[in-house]
Amino acid sequence: MRDRRAAPGRRLIAVAWLATAGGCQTYVIEGTVVQGPFGEMTFVRPDDPRLNDPPIANVRVTVDRNPDSLSRQQVGTRITDARGWFEIPVGEFGAGWMDEQWLLVAFKNGYQTLSTTQHLPRGSERRLLIIMTPGHAEDSPEDWREQYERFR
């Protein structure tokens, strides 16, 4: 007869292995902010030539989870470096594979503020390309969030 007392230990090891190997790693949004003739925010392949356009430094990029719900939460923010590059770790469960909306906002004085609500792509083979146009940023991200809540 087989001793069944060992089975719970094996199950615990299997669960621990699945947790470390299967998606508990931090999802990272990598991207570049560049200047262009029109504003756009989209995920592209790493070899997209627009990623090499003139970069914009010191842009604040923020990420909010579930922007249309009461459980809305800002999960990350970064400032671009001199190359317009940023990396935002999103340590939230389900980032990049669950079917949910994320609000992405790019803000810098002297440029038009950009925002989009979309799904995060699966895997890390995509880059967030943000193309900003010079103009008047009427509101800071905090003011923009208040207006979003008021008029949604």
C-alpha positions in Angstrom: 0.0 0.0 0.0 1.2 3.5 -0.8 1.8 6.1 1.9 -0.4 9.1 1.0 1.1 11.4 3.6 3.9 12.4 1.2 1.5 13.6 -1.5 0.8 17.0 0.2 4.5 17.8 0.2 4.8 17.0 -3.5 1.8 19.1 -4.2 3.3 22.0 -2.3 6.5 21.7 -4.3 4.6 21.6 -7.6 2.6 24.7 -6.6 5.8 26.6 -5.6 7.4 25.6 -8.9 4.4 26.8 -10.9 4.3 30.1 -9.0 8.0 30.8 -9.8 8.0 29.5 -13.3 4.6 30.5 -14.5 4.0 34.2 -14.5 4.9 35.6 -11.1 7.7 37.6 -12.6 7.4 41.3 -12.9 6.0 42.5 -16.2 8.1 45.4 -17.6 6.9 48.0 -20.1 9.9 49.2 -22.1 9.6 52.1 -24.5 10.8 55.3 -26.0 9.4 58.8 -26.3 10.2 60.6 -29.5 9.1 63.8 -31.2 6.9 63.6 -34.3 4.3 65.4 -36.4 1.4 63.8 -34.6 0.7 62.3 -31.2 0.5 58.5 -30.9 1.0 55.9 -28.3 1.2 52.2 -29.4 3.1 49.0 -28.8 5.5 48.2 -31.7 8.1 45.6 -32.5 11.7 46.4 -31.2 12.9 46.9 -34.7 10.3 49.7 -35.6 12.4 52.5 -37.2 10.3 55.2 -35.4 12.0 54.2 -32.1 15.1 55.9 -33.5 13.4 59.3 -34.1 14.6 62.3 -32.1 14.1 61.4 -28.4 12.4 63.5 -25.7 14.0 63.4 -22.3 12.2 64.0 -18.9 8.8 62.8 -20.0 6.7 61.4 -17.1 5.0 58.1 -18.2 2.4 56.6 -15.8 0.5 53.3 -15.8 -2.9 52.8 -14.1 -4.7 49.5 -13.7 -8.5 49.3 -14.2 -8.9 53.0 -15.0 -12.7 52.8 -15.3 -13.3 51.0 -12.0 -13.5 51.9 -8.3 -10.4 49.9 -7.8 -8.3 52.1 -10.1 -4.7 52.1 -9.0 -1.5 53.8 -10.3 1.0 51.0 -10.6 4.0 52.6 -12.1 5.6 55.9 -13.2 9.0 56.7 -14.7 10.8 59.7 -16.2 12.5 59.2 -19.6 16.3 59.4 -19.8 18.3 61.5 -22.3 17.6 58.8 -25.0 13.8 59.1 -24.4 14.0 55.5 -22.9 12.0 54.2 -19.9 11.2 50.9 -18.2 8.2 50.6 -15.9 8.0 47.5 -13.8 4.4 46.4 -13.3 4.4 43.9 -10.5 0.6 43.4 -10.5 -0.8 39.9 -10.9 -2.0 39.3 -14.4 -0.2 42.1 -16.1 0.3 41.2 -19.8 -1.9 38.2 -19.9 -5.2 39.0 -18.2 -8.0 40.6 -20.2 -8.1 44.0 -18.6 -7.6 47.7 -19.4 -4.6 49.8 -18.5 -4.3 53.6 -18.7 -1.0 54.9 -20.1 -0.3 58.6 -19.8 2.7 60.7 -21.1 3.2 64.2 -19.8 5.9 66.9 -20.3 5.6 70.7 -20.2 5.8 72.1 -23.8 4.3 69.0 -25.3 0.7 67.8 -25.7 -0.3 65.3 -23.1 -1.0 61.8 -24.5 -3.1 59.1 -23.0 -4.6 55.7 -24.1 -6.5 52.9 -22.5 -5.6 49.5 -23.8 -4.5 46.0 -23.0 -0.9 45.2 -22.3 0.7 42.9 -24.9 1.7 39.4 -23.9 5.4 38.8 -23.5 8.2 41.3 -23.7 8.7 41.4 -27.4 6.9 44.8 -27.8 8.0 48.3 -27.1 5.8 51.2 -26.2 6.3 53.9 -28.8 5.2 57.3 -27.6 5.2 60.1 -30.3 4.7 63.5 -28.8 4.1 66.8 -30.5 5.1 70.2 -29.3 2.3 72.2 -27.8 0.7 73.4 -24.7 0.2 70.8 -22.0 -2.9 72.3 -20.4 -2.9 70.1 -17.3 -0.5 68.2 -15.1 -1.2 64.4 -14.8 -2.8 65.0 -11.4 -5.2 67.6 -12.9 -5.9 65.3 -15.8 -6.8 62.4 -13.5 -9.3 64.7 -11.6 -10.9 65.7 -14.9 -11.0 62.1 -16.1 -12.9 61.1 -12.9 -15.3 64.0 -13.1 -16.3 63.5 -16.8 -16.2 59.7 -17.3 
